[in-house]
Amino acid sequence: MHAGATPSLMGLFSFQKAGIITFDEPPAWSAVLPEIPLPPPGSAADIARQTTIPTCYQVPRTRREFPAHVYPIREPRPDPLTLESLYDRVEQVRQEMRDVRQEVQDARQEMRDGMQVLLDHLQLPPPPSWQPLEEESADDEQGSDEE
């Protein structure tokens, strides 16, 4: 394995001589470059200064210079809860309940039809448990009329 260059320890005085740290007490980081006042954005001096910088290094001065977004990030969302949205959601739930109730009744009827075929084939009387189911379906029809 190649160890590379031997590390050399530098002291505070070495950093001060290099101009990285000031000679002040307490020591502080030195400014790397002196601050040069920049001309106001959009002025002739600013345009002339920007033309001396290669294009690949130019940085927009202000956020307003960025191009406008062509596409929105996402569609705006509607208000999370309004009276209309609540009413619509309640209607959706009621419709789903009606659909499920209809599916259950259809499945019950199919089972009864299948059982009736078997009972007719075996020549047996219907079981007593079928009577309450017929009354229950009649109650369901009356309950749906009340809504």
N, C-alpha and C positions, 0 to 999 in steps of 0.2 A: 504494500500500500504506500502511495506517495504522500508524504506528510505535508508537502507544500512549503511555503515560505515560513521561516521561523518567526513566531510572533514577537513583536517588540513592544514593550510597555512604554507608554508615553505619560509624562507627568503633566501637571497643571501648567507649568511654565512652557512646555512644548506646545500645548494647545493655544496659550496666549501668544507665543511667537508666531504661530501659524495664522493668527487672526480669527480663530474659531471661538475663543473665549476672551472677554474683555479683561483689562487689567484692573478694573474697579474692584472695590471691596464691598460686598461679597461678589465673587466672579459671576458673570452672566453670559449667556450666549450672545455672540456678536451677530449683527445683521449680515447676511451673506452678500447682498448687494445694497448699495444705497438706494433709498426710495426716490424714484423719479416721478414728479407730478405728471399725470397723464392729462392730455387735452380732453375737453368735454366730448362725450360720445356724439357722433354725427357731424362734428365740426370739420373744416377743411384740414386742419392739422392732424386730426384723428384719422381721416381717410388717407392722408399722405403717409402717416406712420404705419397704418395697416398694409399699405401697398408694398412697403419695404420688407414685410414679414412674408416668408413663403406661405402659400395657401394651406399647405398641410398643417402648419402650426398656428394658423389663425383661430381664434376663439371668439365666439359671439360675445359682445360686451354686456348685453342685457338680455333678459328672458323674452322681452317683447320682440326681439329679432328672430326668434324661432318660428319656423313655418307653422301655420295652423294645422290642427289635426284634420286629416281627410275623412276618417271614419270615427264615429263615436266609440268610446271604449265599451259601453254596454247600453242597452235600452234603459230609459228611466223606469224605475219601479213605481207601481201605483201605491197609493197610501195603504199601509198595512191593514188598517181596520177602519172601515167606514160603515155607516148604516146599510148602504147598498151592498157592500161586499159581504157583510154579515148575513143579510137577507138571502143573497145568492148562495152563500155556503149552506145555510139552513135548508134552502130548497134542494140543493144538490144532495145533502144527507137524506132528506125525506125521499127523494127519488130513488136513491140507492137502496133505502129500506124497502120501498115498494117493489123494486126489482128483485131483491133477495126474497121478500115474502112470496112473490109470484113464482120464483124458481123453486122454493120449498113446496108450495102448493102443487106445482107441476110434478115434482119428484114424488110427492105423496100420492098423487093421482095415478102416476105410472106404476108405483108399487102396488096400489090397490087393484089396478087393472090386471097386473101380473098375478097377484094373489087370487083374484076372482077367476082367472083362467084355470089356475091350479085347483081351486075349490070346485069349480064346475066339472073339471076332469075327474077329480076324486069323489065327486058327489057328496061334499061335506057342507054343513051350514056355515055361514060366516061367523067369525069369532065375535064375542060380545064387546071386545075392545073397539070394534069399528063404529059402534053407535056414537060414543062421545066425540070421535073424530069428525063425524058428519055434523054434529051440533056445533063443534068448535069452528068448522069452516063456515057455517051459517053465521056464527057470531062475528067472525072475521069480516065477512061481507057487510054486516050491519055496522061494524066499527069503522070500516073504510068509508061508508056513506056519511058517517057523522063528521068526518074531517072536512 
